[in-house]
Amino acid sequence: MLISLYARALHSRSENPVLRDPWAEQAVDHVDYDFDSIKLPKIEPLAIAVRAKQFDVWVCEWIADHPESTVLHLGCGLDSRVFRVAPPP
């Protein structure tokens, strides 16, 4: 949970992020944890961001095609997808 949060925050702070995730950035800044102890391969933040972005696209497409549907995000941990896709009420 913390690894994916940290990876999304790292990537979001990069020069040209595929996925902007200010919520992840703020969460990492507020969680009392030594994130420097997480040794991620250099490509990992990008890979996690690309995966999250693809799921965002699929969720947005689903909601557009089924506006009255309910999307349940199970096992999401500290994920901020709901803020990125801005579903209707």
PDB file of N, CA, C and O in Angstrom, chain B, residues numbered from 101:
ATOM      1  N   MET B 101       0.824  -1.170   0.000  1.00  0.00           N
ATOM      2  CA  MET B 101       0.000   0.000   0.000  1.00  0.00           C
ATOM      3  C   MET B 101       0.886   1.258   0.000  1.00  0.00           C
ATOM      4  O   MET B 101       0.658   2.177  -0.787  1.00  0.00           O
ATOM      5  N   LEU B 102       1.874   1.296   0.863  1.00  0.00           N
ATOM      6  CA  LEU B 102       2.748   2.466   0.920  1.00  0.00           C
ATOM      7  C   LEU B 102       3.672   2.553  -0.291  1.00  0.00           C
ATOM      8  O   LEU B 102       4.025   3.645  -0.737  1.00  0.00           O
ATOM      9  N   ILE B 103       4.062   1.389  -0.819  1.00  0.00           N
ATOM     10  CA  ILE B 103       4.951   1.392  -1.986  1.00  0.00           C
ATOM     11  C   ILE B 103       4.254   2.017  -3.186  1.00  0.00           C
ATOM     12  O   ILE B 103       4.827   2.870  -3.863  1.00  0.00           O
ATOM     13  N   SER B 104       3.020   1.597  -3.453  1.00  0.00           N
ATOM     14  CA  SER B 104       2.315   2.161  -4.617  1.00  0.00           C
ATOM     15  C   SER B 104       1.993   3.636  -4.396  1.00  0.00           C
ATOM     16  O   SER B 104       2.062   4.427  -5.336  1.00  0.00           O
ATOM     17  N   LEU B 105       1.642   4.017  -3.172  1.00  0.00           N
ATOM     18  CA  LEU B 105       1.404   5.428  -2.868  1.00  0.00           C
ATOM     19  C   LEU B 105       2.671   6.244  -3.124  1.00  0.00           C
ATOM     20  O   LEU B 105       2.634   7.277  -3.792  1.00  0.00           O
ATOM     21  N   TYR B 106       3.779   5.768  -2.587  1.00  0.00           N
ATOM     22  CA  TYR B 106       5.059   6.461  -2.750  1.00  0.00           C
ATOM     23  C   TYR B 106       5.459   6.537  -4.225  1.00  0.00           C
ATOM     24  O   TYR B 106       5.930   7.577  -4.686  1.00  0.00           O
ATOM     25  N   ALA B 107       5.278   5.461  -4.953  1.00  0.00           N
ATOM     26  CA  ALA B 107       5.634   5.451  -6.373  1.00  0.00           C
ATOM     27  C   ALA B 107       4.792   6.449  -7.162  1.00  0.00           C
ATOM     28  O   ALA B 107       5.316   7.149  -8.029  1.00  0.00           O
ATOM     29  N   ARG B 108       3.488   6.524  -6.871  1.00  0.00           N
ATOM     30  CA  ARG B 108       2.634   7.494  -7.565  1.00  0.00           C
ATOM     31  C   ARG B 108       3.046   8.922  -7.219  1.00  0.00           C
ATOM     32  O   ARG B 108       3.040   9.800  -8.083  1.00  0.00           O
ATOM     33  N   ALA B 109       3.402   9.154  -5.961  1.00  0.00           N
ATOM     34  CA  ALA B 109       3.849  10.489  -5.553  1.00  0.00           C
ATOM     35  C   ALA B 109       5.163  10.856  -6.240  1.00  0.00           C
ATOM     36  O   ALA B 109       5.310  11.971  -6.742  1.00  0.00           O
ATOM     37  N   LEU B 110       6.115   9.930  -6.265  1.00  0.00           N
ATOM     38  CA  LEU B 110       7.396  10.185  -6.937  1.00  0.00           C
ATOM     39  C   LEU B 110       7.182  10.520  -8.408  1.00  0.00           C
ATOM     40  O   LEU B 110       7.741  11.488  -8.924  1.00  0.00           O
ATOM     41  N   HIS B 111       6.369   9.710  -9.072  1.00  0.00           N
ATOM     42  CA  HIS B 111       6.142   9.940 -10.495  1.00  0.00           C
ATOM     43  C   HIS B 111       5.392  11.251 -10.724  1.00  0.00           C
ATOM     44  O   HIS B 111       5.696  11.993 -11.657  1.00  0.00           O
ATOM     45  N   SER B 112       4.419  11.528  -9.873  1.00  0.00           N
ATOM     46  CA  SER B 112       3.650  12.770 -10.008  1.00  0.00           C
ATOM     47  C   SER B 112       4.549  13.991  -9.894  1.00  0.00           C
ATOM     48  O   SER B 112       4.284  15.021 -10.513  1.00  0.00           O
ATOM     49  N   ARG B 113       5.603  13.881  -9.110  1.00  0.00           N
ATOM     50  CA  ARG B 113       6.544  14.990  -8.929  1.00  0.00           C
ATOM     51  C   ARG B 113       7.604  15.065 -10.035  1.00  0.00           C
ATOM     52  O   ARG B 113       8.416  15.990 -10.056  1.00  0.00           O
ATOM     53  N   SER B 114       7.595  14.106 -10.940  1.00  0.00           N
ATOM     54  CA  SER B 114       8.596  14.105 -12.007  1.00  0.00           C
ATOM     55  C   SER B 114       8.295  15.220 -13.020  1.00  0.00           C
ATOM     56  O   SER B 114       7.242  15.856 -12.968  1.00  0.00           O
ATOM     57  N   GLU B 115       9.228  15.437 -13.926  1.00  0.00           N
ATOM     58  CA  GLU B 115       9.130  16.554 -14.860  1.00  0.00           C
ATOM     59  C   GLU B 115       7.919  16.470 -15.786  1.00  0.00           C
ATOM     60  O   GLU B 115       7.217  17.464 -15.973  1.00  0.00           O
ATOM     61  N   ASN B 116       7.667  15.309 -16.363  1.00  0.00           N
ATOM     62  CA  ASN B 116       6.533  15.122 -17.287  1.00  0.00           C
ATOM     63  C   ASN B 116       5.725  13.889 -16.883  1.00  0.00           C
ATOM     64  O   ASN B 116       5.818  12.850 -17.537  1.00  0.00           O
ATOM     65  N   PRO B 117       4.942  13.990 -15.826  1.00  0.00           N
ATOM     66  CA  PRO B 117       4.250  12.800 -15.341  1.00  0.00           C
ATOM     67  C   PRO B 117       3.130  12.328 -16.272  1.00  0.00           C
ATOM     68  O   PRO B 117       2.397  13.130 -16.851  1.00  0.00           O
ATOM     69  N   VAL B 118       3.025  11.030 -16.394  1.00  0.00           N
ATOM     70  CA  VAL B 118       1.904  10.400 -17.098  1.00  0.00           C
ATOM     71  C   VAL B 118       0.645  10.561 -16.248  1.00  0.00           C
ATOM     72  O   VAL B 118      -0.464  10.696 -16.764  1.00  0.00           O
ATOM     73  N   LEU B 119       0.849  10.542 -14.943  1.00  0.00           N
ATOM     74  CA  LEU B 119      -0.256  10.592 -13.982  1.00  0.00           C
ATOM     75  C   LEU B 119       0.047  11.660 -12.939  1.00  0.00           C
ATOM     76  O   LEU B 119       0.991  11.532 -12.159  1.00  0.00           O
ATOM     77  N   ARG B 120      -0.759  12.709 -12.936  1.00  0.00           N
ATOM     78  CA  ARG B 120      -0.640  13.714 -11.869  1.00  0.00           C
ATOM     79  C   ARG B 120      -1.475  13.232 -10.703  1.00  0.00           C
ATOM     80  O   ARG B 120      -2.668  12.969 -10.860  1.00  0.00           O
ATOM     81  N   ASP B 121      -0.871  13.113  -9.545  1.00  0.00           N
ATOM     82  CA  ASP B 121      -1.577  12.621  -8.363  1.00  0.00           C
ATOM     83  C   ASP B 121      -1.197  13.473  -7.149  1.00  0.00           C
ATOM     84  O   ASP B 121      -0.436  13.030  -6.289  1.00  0.00           O
ATOM     85  N   PRO B 122      -1.732  14.705  -7.084  1.00  0.00           N
ATOM     86  CA  PRO B 122      -1.391  15.574  -5.961  1.00  0.00           C
ATOM     87  C   PRO B 122      -1.822  14.991  -4.611  1.00  0.00           C
ATOM     88  O   PRO B 122      -1.197  15.269  -3.588  1.00  0.00           O
ATOM     89  N   TRP B 123      -2.886  14.185  -4.608  1.00  0.00           N
ATOM     90  CA  TRP B 123      -3.321  13.548  -3.360  1.00  0.00           C
ATOM     91  C   TRP B 123      -2.226  12.622  -2.840  1.00  0.00           C
ATOM     92  O   TRP B 123      -1.940  12.627  -1.643  1.00  0.00           O
ATOM     93  N   ALA B 124      -1.612  11.830  -3.712  1.00  0.00           N
ATOM     94  CA  ALA B 124      -0.529  10.932  -3.293  1.00  0.00           C
ATOM     95  C   ALA B 124       0.658  11.739  -2.779  1.00  0.00           C
ATOM     96  O   ALA B 124       1.283  11.368  -1.785  1.00  0.00           O
ATOM     97  N   GLU B 125       0.966  12.834  -3.454  1.00  0.00           N
ATOM     98  CA  GLU B 125       2.067  13.692  -3.004  1.00  0.00           C
ATOM     99  C   GLU B 125       1.803  14.209  -1.591  1.00  0.00           C
ATOM    100  O   GLU B 125       2.685  14.155  -0.734  1.00  0.00           O
ATOM    101  N   GLN B 126       0.601  14.705  -1.348  1.00  0.00           N
ATOM    102  CA  GLN B 126       0.256  15.234  -0.027  1.00  0.00           C
ATOM    103  C   GLN B 126       0.243  14.132   1.024  1.00  0.00           C
ATOM    104  O   GLN B 126       0.697  14.338   2.149  1.00  0.00           O
ATOM    105  N   ALA B 127      -0.274  12.970   0.662  1.00  0.00           N
ATOM    106  CA  ALA B 127      -0.335  11.862   1.621  1.00  0.00           C
ATOM    107  C   ALA B 127       1.071  11.454   2.056  1.00  0.00           C
ATOM    108  O   ALA B 127       1.319  11.248   3.244  1.00  0.00           O
ATOM    109  N   VAL B 128       1.986  11.337   1.101  1.00  0.00           N
ATOM    110  CA  VAL B 128       3.366  10.969   1.434  1.00  0.00           C
ATOM    111  C   VAL B 128       3.983  12.014   2.366  1.00  0.00           C
ATOM    112  O   VAL B 128       4.742  11.676   3.275  1.00  0.00           O
ATOM    113  N   ASP B 129       3.657  13.267   2.136  1.00  0.00           N
ATOM    114  CA  ASP B 129       4.188  14.331   2.994  1.00  0.00           C
ATOM    115  C   ASP B 129       3.633  14.268   4.416  1.00  0.00           C
ATOM    116  O   ASP B 129       4.259  14.773   5.348  1.00  0.00           O
ATOM    117  N   HIS B 130       2.461  13.652   4.589  1.00  0.00           N
ATOM    118  CA  HIS B 130       1.809  13.621   5.896  1.00  0.00           C
ATOM    119  C   HIS B 130       1.934  12.292   6.637  1.00  0.00           C
ATOM    120  O   HIS B 130       1.645  12.228   7.832  1.00  0.00           O
ATOM    121  N   VAL B 131       2.352  11.244   5.959  1.00  0.00           N
ATOM    122  CA  VAL B 131       2.491   9.936   6.603  1.00  0.00           C
ATOM    123  C   VAL B 131       3.843   9.885   7.312  1.00  0.00           C
ATOM    124  O   VAL B 131       4.877  10.211   6.729  1.00  0.00           O
ATOM    125  N   ASP B 132       3.820   9.480   8.549  1.00  0.00           N
ATOM    126  CA  ASP B 132       5.057   9.377   9.340  1.00  0.00           C
ATOM    127  C   ASP B 132       5.728   8.038   9.046  1.00  0.00           C
ATOM    128  O   ASP B 132       5.548   7.057   9.767  1.00  0.00           O
ATOM    129  N   TYR B 133       6.509   8.027   7.964  1.00  0.00           N
ATOM    130  CA  TYR B 133       7.199   6.809   7.533  1.00  0.00           C
ATOM    131  C   TYR B 133       8.473   7.233   6.811  1.00  0.00           C
ATOM    132  O   TYR B 133       8.501   8.270   6.147  1.00  0.00           O
ATOM    133  N   ASP B 134       9.514   6.437   6.941  1.00  0.00           N
ATOM    134  CA  ASP B 134      10.780   6.717   6.259  1.00  0.00           C
ATOM    135  C   ASP B 134      10.705   6.173   4.830  1.00  0.00           C
ATOM    136  O   ASP B 134      11.145   5.054   4.566  1.00  0.00           O
ATOM    137  N   PHE B 135      10.149   6.964   3.914  1.00  0.00           N
ATOM    138  CA  PHE B 135       9.993   6.520   2.532  1.00  0.00           C
ATOM    139  C   PHE B 135      11.341   6.316   1.837  1.00  0.00           C
ATOM    140  O   PHE B 135      11.413   5.602   0.836  1.00  0.00           O
ATOM    141  N   ASP B 136      12.397   6.926   2.347  1.00  0.00           N
ATOM    142  CA  ASP B 136      13.727   6.712   1.758  1.00  0.00           C
ATOM    143  C   ASP B 136      14.190   5.275   1.941  1.00  0.00           C
ATOM    144  O   ASP B 136      15.098   4.817   1.246  1.00  0.00           O
ATOM    145  N   SER B 137      13.568   4.561   2.879  1.00  0.00           N
ATOM    146  CA  SER B 137      13.934   3.153   3.087  1.00  0.00           C
ATOM    147  C   SER B 137      13.356   2.244   1.998  1.00  0.00           C
ATOM    148  O   SER B 137      13.760   1.088   1.877  1.00  0.00           O
ATOM    149  N   ILE B 138      12.428   2.756   1.220  1.00  0.00           N
ATOM    150  CA  ILE B 138      11.848   1.972   0.117  1.00  0.00           C
ATOM    151  C   ILE B 138      12.776   2.106  -1.082  1.00  0.00           C
ATOM    152  O   ILE B 138      12.952   3.188  -1.642  1.00  0.00           O
ATOM    153  N   LYS B 139      13.349   1.004  -1.449  1.00  0.00           N
ATOM    154  CA  LYS B 139      14.284   0.997  -2.581  1.00  0.00           C
ATOM    155  C   LYS B 139      13.550   0.490  -3.825  1.00  0.00           C
ATOM    156  O   LYS B 139      13.420  -0.715  -4.038  1.00  0.00           O
ATOM    157  N   LEU B 140      13.081   1.424  -4.631  1.00  0.00           N
ATOM    158  CA  LEU B 140      12.355   1.079  -5.852  1.00  0.00           C
ATOM    159  C   LEU B 140      13.291   1.093  -7.051  1.00  0.00           C
ATOM    160  O   LEU B 140      14.139   1.977  -7.164  1.00  0.00           O
ATOM    161  N   PRO B 141      13.145   0.121  -7.948  1.00  0.00           N
ATOM    162  CA  PRO B 141      13.875   0.230  -9.213  1.00  0.00           C
ATOM    163  C   PRO B 141      13.453   1.532  -9.902  1.00  0.00           C
ATOM    164  O   PRO B 141      12.309   1.962  -9.754  1.00  0.00           O
ATOM    165  N   LYS B 142      14.333   2.142 -10.628  1.00  0.00           N
ATOM    166  CA  LYS B 142      14.092   3.453 -11.238  1.00  0.00           C
ATOM    167  C   LYS B 142      12.820   3.488 -12.099  1.00  0.00           C
ATOM    168  O   LYS B 142      12.143   4.515 -12.158  1.00  0.00           O
ATOM    169  N   ILE B 143      12.497   2.381 -12.760  1.00  0.00           N
ATOM    170  CA  ILE B 143      11.344   2.322 -13.656  1.00  0.00           C
ATOM    171  C   ILE B 143      10.020   2.116 -12.909  1.00  0.00           C
ATOM    172  O   ILE B 143       8.950   2.354 -13.469  1.00  0.00           O
ATOM    173  N   GLU B 144      10.089   1.677 -11.659  1.00  0.00           N
ATOM    174  CA  GLU B 144       8.881   1.293 -10.913  1.00  0.00           C
ATOM    175  C   GLU B 144       7.842   2.413 -10.774  1.00  0.00           C
ATOM    176  O   GLU B 144       6.662   2.156 -11.014  1.00  0.00           O
ATOM    177  N   PRO B 145       8.222   3.642 -10.397  1.00  0.00           N
ATOM    178  CA  PRO B 145       7.200   4.687 -10.308  1.00  0.00           C
ATOM    179  C   PRO B 145       6.465   4.916 -11.633  1.00  0.00           C
ATOM    180  O   PRO B 145       5.254   5.137 -11.638  1.00  0.00           O
ATOM    181  N   LEU B 146       7.183   4.866 -12.742  1.00  0.00           N
ATOM    182  CA  LEU B 146       6.534   5.017 -14.049  1.00  0.00           C
ATOM    183  C   LEU B 146       5.595   3.852 -14.316  1.00  0.00           C
ATOM    184  O   LEU B 146       4.470   4.061 -14.770  1.00  0.00           O
ATOM    185  N   ALA B 147       6.032   2.636 -14.044  1.00  0.00           N
ATOM    186  CA  ALA B 147       5.193   1.458 -14.292  1.00  0.00           C
ATOM    187  C   ALA B 147       3.905   1.517 -13.468  1.00  0.00           C
ATOM    188  O   ALA B 147       2.827   1.212 -13.978  1.00  0.00           O
ATOM    189  N   ILE B 148       4.013   1.903 -12.218  1.00  0.00           N
ATOM    190  CA  ILE B 148       2.828   2.000 -11.357  1.00  0.00           C
ATOM    191  C   ILE B 148       1.920   3.127 -11.843  1.00  0.00           C
ATOM    192  O   ILE B 148       0.697   2.983 -11.824  1.00  0.00           O
ATOM    193  N   ALA B 149       2.498   4.243 -12.276  1.00  0.00           N
ATOM    194  CA  ALA B 149       1.702   5.361 -12.785  1.00  0.00           C
ATOM    195  C   ALA B 149       0.974   4.993 -14.074  1.00  0.00           C
ATOM    196  O   ALA B 149      -0.194   5.342 -14.244  1.00  0.00           O
ATOM    197  N   VAL B 150       1.649   4.293 -14.980  1.00  0.00           N
ATOM    198  CA  VAL B 150       1.023   3.880 -16.241  1.00  0.00           C
ATOM    199  C   VAL B 150      -0.138   2.926 -15.960  1.00  0.00           C
ATOM    200  O   VAL B 150      -1.199   3.041 -16.573  1.00  0.00           O
ATOM    201  N   ARG B 151       0.061   1.993 -15.043  1.00  0.00           N
ATOM    202  CA  ARG B 151      -1.005   1.054 -14.680  1.00  0.00           C
ATOM    203  C   ARG B 151      -2.198   1.809 -14.089  1.00  0.00           C
ATOM    204  O   ARG B 151      -3.342   1.555 -14.466  1.00  0.00           O
ATOM    205  N   ALA B 152      -1.935   2.729 -13.170  1.00  0.00           N
ATOM    206  CA  ALA B 152      -3.019   3.510 -12.562  1.00  0.00           C
ATOM    207  C   ALA B 152      -3.746   4.348 -13.613  1.00  0.00           C
ATOM    208  O   ALA B 152      -4.974   4.437 -13.598  1.00  0.00           O
ATOM    209  N   LYS B 153      -2.991   4.957 -14.519  1.00  0.00           N
ATOM    210  CA  LYS B 153      -3.591   5.774 -15.584  1.00  0.00           C
ATOM    211  C   LYS B 153      -4.502   4.937 -16.471  1.00  0.00           C
ATOM    212  O   LYS B 153      -5.581   5.390 -16.853  1.00  0.00           O
ATOM    213  N   GLN B 154      -4.075   3.712 -16.804  1.00  0.00           N
ATOM    214  CA  GLN B 154      -4.905   2.848 -17.641  1.00  0.00           C
ATOM    215  C   GLN B 154      -6.206   2.494 -16.925  1.00  0.00           C
ATOM    216  O   GLN B 154      -7.272   2.504 -17.541  1.00  0.00           O
ATOM    217  N   PHE B 155      -6.129   2.183 -15.641  1.00  0.00           N
ATOM    218  CA  PHE B 155      -7.354   1.909 -14.883  1.00  0.00           C
ATOM    219  C   PHE B 155      -8.242   3.149 -14.828  1.00  0.00           C
ATOM    220  O   PHE B 155      -9.465   3.030 -14.905  1.00  0.00           O
ATOM    221  N   ASP B 156      -7.653   4.331 -14.698  1.00  0.00           N
ATOM    222  CA  ASP B 156      -8.436   5.570 -14.716  1.00  0.00           C
ATOM    223  C   ASP B 156      -9.193   5.703 -16.036  1.00  0.00           C
ATOM    224  O   ASP B 156     -10.371   6.061 -16.047  1.00  0.00           O
ATOM    225  N   VAL B 157      -8.521   5.418 -17.135  1.00  0.00           N
ATOM    226  CA  VAL B 157      -9.154   5.500 -18.461  1.00  0.00           C
ATOM    227  C   VAL B 157     -10.331   4.529 -18.526  1.00  0.00           C
ATOM    228  O   VAL B 157     -11.421   4.906 -18.956  1.00  0.00           O
ATOM    229  N   TRP B 158     -10.118   3.284 -18.102  1.00  0.00           N
ATOM    230  CA  TRP B 158     -11.197   2.298 -18.148  1.00  0.00           C
ATOM    231  C   TRP B 158     -12.375   2.720 -17.268  1.00  0.00           C
ATOM    232  O   TRP B 158     -13.531   2.577 -17.665  1.00  0.00           O
ATOM    233  N   VAL B 159     -12.085   3.233 -16.088  1.00  0.00           N
ATOM    234  CA  VAL B 159     -13.161   3.677 -15.184  1.00  0.00           C
ATOM    235  C   VAL B 159     -13.915   4.843 -15.805  1.00  0.00           C
ATOM    236  O   VAL B 159     -15.146   4.858 -15.768  1.00  0.00           O
ATOM    237  N   CYS B 160     -13.221   5.814 -16.370  1.00  0.00           N
ATOM    238  CA  CYS B 160     -13.882   6.957 -17.004  1.00  0.00           C
ATOM    239  C   CYS B 160     -14.749   6.515 -18.177  1.00  0.00           C
ATOM    240  O   CYS B 160     -15.861   7.014 -18.350  1.00  0.00           O
ATOM    241  N   GLU B 161     -14.249   5.589 -18.977  1.00  0.00           N
ATOM    242  CA  GLU B 161     -15.040   5.063 -20.095  1.00  0.00           C
ATOM    243  C   GLU B 161     -16.295   4.360 -19.587  1.00  0.00           C
ATOM    244  O   GLU B 161     -17.385   4.558 -20.125  1.00  0.00           O
ATOM    245  N   TRP B 162     -16.139   3.540 -18.553  1.00  0.00           N
ATOM    246  CA  TRP B 162     -17.279   2.804 -17.994  1.00  0.00           C
ATOM    247  C   TRP B 162     -18.341   3.776 -17.475  1.00  0.00           C
ATOM    248  O   TRP B 162     -19.529   3.619 -17.754  1.00  0.00           O
ATOM    249  N   ILE B 163     -17.898   4.779 -16.719  1.00  0.00           N
ATOM    250  CA  ILE B 163     -18.840   5.749 -16.156  1.00  0.00           C
ATOM    251  C   ILE B 163     -19.525   6.542 -17.265  1.00  0.00           C
ATOM    252  O   ILE B 163     -20.719   6.825 -17.167  1.00  0.00           O
ATOM    253  N   ALA B 164     -18.798   6.902 -18.309  1.00  0.00           N
ATOM    254  CA  ALA B 164     -19.393   7.634 -19.428  1.00  0.00           C
ATOM    255  C   ALA B 164     -20.466   6.798 -20.123  1.00  0.00           C
ATOM    256  O   ALA B 164     -21.510   7.316 -20.519  1.00  0.00           O
ATOM    257  N   ASP B 165     -20.198   5.503 -20.268  1.00  0.00           N
ATOM    258  CA  ASP B 165     -21.153   4.610 -20.934  1.00  0.00           C
ATOM    259  C   ASP B 165     -22.287   4.161 -20.021  1.00  0.00           C
ATOM    260  O   ASP B 165     -23.353   3.777 -20.502  1.00  0.00           O
ATOM    261  N   HIS B 166     -22.070   4.205 -18.710  1.00  0.00           N
ATOM    262  CA  HIS B 166     -23.053   3.735 -17.721  1.00  0.00           C
ATOM    263  C   HIS B 166     -23.153   4.754 -16.581  1.00  0.00           C
ATOM    264  O   HIS B 166     -22.730   4.465 -15.461  1.00  0.00           O
ATOM    265  N   PRO B 167     -23.703   5.938 -16.849  1.00  0.00           N
ATOM    266  CA  PRO B 167     -23.682   7.014 -15.849  1.00  0.00           C
ATOM    267  C   PRO B 167     -24.443   6.703 -14.563  1.00  0.00           C
ATOM    268  O   PRO B 167     -24.193   7.337 -13.538  1.00  0.00           O
ATOM    269  N   GLU B 168     -25.346   5.763 -14.594  1.00  0.00           N
ATOM    270  CA  GLU B 168     -26.109   5.416 -13.395  1.00  0.00           C
ATOM    271  C   GLU B 168     -25.480   4.255 -12.628  1.00  0.00           C
ATOM    272  O   GLU B 168     -26.044   3.790 -11.638  1.00  0.00           O
ATOM    273  N   SER B 169     -24.327   3.789 -13.073  1.00  0.00           N
ATOM    274  CA  SER B 169     -23.686   2.636 -12.436  1.00  0.00           C
ATOM    275  C   SER B 169     -22.990   3.033 -11.138  1.00  0.00           C
ATOM    276  O   SER B 169     -22.773   4.211 -10.853  1.00  0.00           O
ATOM    277  N   THR B 170     -22.655   2.016 -10.375  1.00  0.00           N
ATOM    278  CA  THR B 170     -21.854   2.190  -9.180  1.00  0.00           C
ATOM    279  C   THR B 170     -20.543   1.462  -9.404  1.00  0.00           C
ATOM    280  O   THR B 170     -20.542   0.282  -9.758  1.00  0.00           O
ATOM    281  N   VAL B 171     -19.444   2.138  -9.205  1.00  0.00           N
ATOM    282  CA  VAL B 171     -18.128   1.522  -9.360  1.00  0.00           C
ATOM    283  C   VAL B 171     -17.576   1.290  -7.963  1.00  0.00           C
ATOM    284  O   VAL B 171     -17.453   2.224  -7.170  1.00  0.00           O
ATOM    285  N   LEU B 172     -17.249   0.046  -7.670  1.00  0.00           N
ATOM    286  CA  LEU B 172     -16.708  -0.327  -6.372  1.00  0.00           C
ATOM    287  C   LEU B 172     -15.222  -0.610  -6.532  1.00  0.00           C
ATOM    288  O   LEU B 172     -14.831  -1.452  -7.339  1.00  0.00           O
ATOM    289  N   HIS B 173     -14.410   0.078  -5.779  1.00  0.00           N
ATOM    290  CA  HIS B 173     -12.959  -0.027  -5.878  1.00  0.00           C
ATOM    291  C   HIS B 173     -12.457  -0.840  -4.684  1.00  0.00           C
ATOM    292  O   HIS B 173     -12.177  -0.290  -3.619  1.00  0.00           O
ATOM    293  N   LEU B 174     -12.348  -2.140  -4.874  1.00  0.00           N
ATOM    294  CA  LEU B 174     -11.948  -3.038  -3.784  1.00  0.00           C
ATOM    295  C   LEU B 174     -10.433  -3.145  -3.672  1.00  0.00           C
ATOM    296  O   LEU B 174      -9.722  -3.108  -4.676  1.00  0.00           O
ATOM    297  N   GLY B 175      -9.954  -3.276  -2.458  1.00  0.00           N
ATOM    298  CA  GLY B 175      -8.522  -3.473  -2.240  1.00  0.00           C
ATOM    299  C   GLY B 175      -7.689  -2.313  -2.718  1.00  0.00           C
ATOM    300  O   GLY B 175      -6.562  -2.507  -3.173  1.00  0.00           O
ATOM    301  N   CYS B 176      -8.222  -1.101  -2.625  1.00  0.00           N
ATOM    302  CA  CYS B 176      -7.549   0.049  -3.224  1.00  0.00           C
ATOM    303  C   CYS B 176      -6.472   0.657  -2.333  1.00  0.00           C
ATOM    304  O   CYS B 176      -5.652   1.442  -2.810  1.00  0.00           O
ATOM    305  N   GLY B 177      -6.459   0.311  -1.053  1.00  0.00           N
ATOM    306  CA  GLY B 177      -5.430   0.867  -0.183  1.00  0.00           C
ATOM    307  C   GLY B 177      -5.501   2.375  -0.130  1.00  0.00           C
ATOM    308  O   GLY B 177      -6.562   2.942   0.132  1.00  0.00           O
ATOM    309  N   LEU B 178      -4.390   3.024  -0.373  1.00  0.00           N
ATOM    310  CA  LEU B 178      -4.336   4.483  -0.341  1.00  0.00           C
ATOM    311  C   LEU B 178      -4.381   5.038  -1.758  1.00  0.00           C
ATOM    312  O   LEU B 178      -3.534   5.844  -2.142  1.00  0.00           O
ATOM    313  N   ASP B 179      -5.358   4.613  -2.524  1.00  0.00           N
ATOM    314  CA  ASP B 179      -5.483   5.038  -3.912  1.00  0.00           C
ATOM    315  C   ASP B 179      -6.404   6.246  -4.006  1.00  0.00           C
ATOM    316  O   ASP B 179      -7.375   6.354  -3.256  1.00  0.00           O
ATOM    317  N   SER B 180      -6.102   7.140  -4.914  1.00  0.00           N
ATOM    318  CA  SER B 180      -6.869   8.375  -5.069  1.00  0.00           C
ATOM    319  C   SER B 180      -7.628   8.438  -6.388  1.00  0.00           C
ATOM    320  O   SER B 180      -7.936   9.524  -6.878  1.00  0.00           O
ATOM    321  N   ARG B 181      -7.928   7.295  -6.954  1.00  0.00           N
ATOM    322  CA  ARG B 181      -8.608   7.257  -8.248  1.00  0.00           C
ATOM    323  C   ARG B 181      -9.895   8.073  -8.244  1.00  0.00           C
ATOM    324  O   ARG B 181     -10.196   8.759  -9.221  1.00  0.00           O
ATOM    325  N   VAL B 182     -10.643   8.005  -7.172  1.00  0.00           N
ATOM    326  CA  VAL B 182     -11.912   8.734  -7.134  1.00  0.00           C
ATOM    327  C   VAL B 182     -11.701  10.229  -7.368  1.00  0.00           C
ATOM    328  O   VAL B 182     -12.556  10.877  -7.972  1.00  0.00           O
ATOM    329  N   PHE B 183     -10.599  10.783  -6.910  1.00  0.00           N
ATOM    330  CA  PHE B 183     -10.322  12.201  -7.116  1.00  0.00           C
ATOM    331  C   PHE B 183      -9.855  12.464  -8.551  1.00  0.00           C
ATOM    332  O   PHE B 183     -10.077  13.550  -9.087  1.00  0.00           O
ATOM    333  N   ARG B 184      -9.210  11.476  -9.168  1.00  0.00           N
ATOM    334  CA  ARG B 184      -8.698  11.660 -10.530  1.00  0.00           C
ATOM    335  C   ARG B 184      -9.786  11.487 -11.580  1.00  0.00           C
ATOM    336  O   ARG B 184      -9.732  12.138 -12.624  1.00  0.00           O
ATOM    337  N   VAL B 185     -10.771  10.630 -11.335  1.00  0.00           N
ATOM    338  CA  VAL B 185     -11.800  10.393 -12.364  1.00  0.00           C
ATOM    339  C   VAL B 185     -13.044  11.235 -12.125  1.00  0.00           C
ATOM    340  O   VAL B 185     -13.877  11.357 -13.023  1.00  0.00           O
ATOM    341  N   ALA B 186     -13.193  11.818 -10.943  1.00  0.00           N
ATOM    342  CA  ALA B 186     -14.311  12.704 -10.603  1.00  0.00           C
ATOM    343  C   ALA B 186     -15.648  12.145 -11.065  1.00  0.00           C
ATOM    344  O   ALA B 186     -16.282  12.718 -11.951  1.00  0.00           O
ATOM    345  N   PRO B 187     -16.084  11.040 -10.479  1.00  0.00           N
ATOM    346  CA  PRO B 187     -17.365  10.450 -10.902  1.00  0.00           C
ATOM    347  C   PRO B 187     -18.539  11.345 -10.536  1.00  0.00           C
ATOM    348  O   PRO B 187     -18.438  12.175  -9.633  1.00  0.00           O
ATOM    349  N   PRO B 188     -19.656  11.175 -11.242  1.00  0.00           N
ATOM    350  CA  PRO B 188     -20.837  11.952 -10.887  1.00  0.00           C
ATOM    351  C   PRO B 188     -21.378  11.495  -9.528  1.00  0.00           C
ATOM    352  O   PRO B 188     -21.062  10.393  -9.080  1.00  0.00           O
ATOM    353  N   PRO B 189     -22.176  12.316  -8.880  1.00  0.00           N
ATOM    354  CA  PRO B 189     -22.696  11.968  -7.557  1.00  0.00           C
ATOM    355  C   PRO B 189     -23.465  10.657  -7.586  1.00  0.00           C
ATOM    356  O   PRO B 189     -23.971  10.216  -6.554  1.00  0.00           O
TER     357      PRO B 189
END
